[in-house]
């Protein structure tokens, strides 16, 4: 769960928003359980900047599907 927290905080920093908002957005689209946790190994090896870019892209794509 430490990595999930890092993902949320890093994404929030890059979006210049509150981590709680990012968490709620990720929960709403199922991103934590269906993307971050299952893809821990490849995501964990990325730099924080690249990780944030990937997570933001994924979050926006998943939100657009709702």
N, C-alpha and C positions, 0 to 999 in steps of 0.2 A: 504493500500500500504506500510505501514511501515514494516509489517511482510514480504512482498515480498522482500523489500530492505534488511532486516535482513537475509533472506534466501540466497540471492545472495552474500552478503558480507561474510557470514559464509562459504558458499561453496567455494568462491574464496580463503579465508584464508586457508582452509584445502587443497585446490589444489595448494596452493602457486602460484596463478596467479592473474591477474588483474580482478577486478569485472566487467569491461566492457566486457571482453571476456566471462565470465560466463553468463552475461546477454544475450549476443548475441546467445550463445549456447542454453540457455533455451528458448529464443524466437523462434529460428529456429525449435526446436522440439515441440513447443507448451506447454511446461511444466508449465509456469506460469498460463496460463488460464485453462489448463486441469488437472493440478495436485496440484499445490500449493494453489491456491485460493479455489477450491472446497474442499480441505482437510485441510483447515485452523485449524479447531478445534483439530483434532488428532495431526497434526504437531506442533501446537503451544504449546502443552503440553510436548513436548520432550525437553531434554537438547540440548544445541547447538551442542555438539559433536555428539549425536545420530541424530539430525536433519541433520547435514552436511553429515553424513554417508548415511542416507536414500536418500538425494537429489543427492549425487554423484552417488549412485547406480542407481537411477532412470534416471538421465541424461545420463549416459553411456548406459544403456539399451535402452533408447529411441533413442539415436544417432545410435546405432547398427542396429536399425530397418529401418533407412533411406537408 
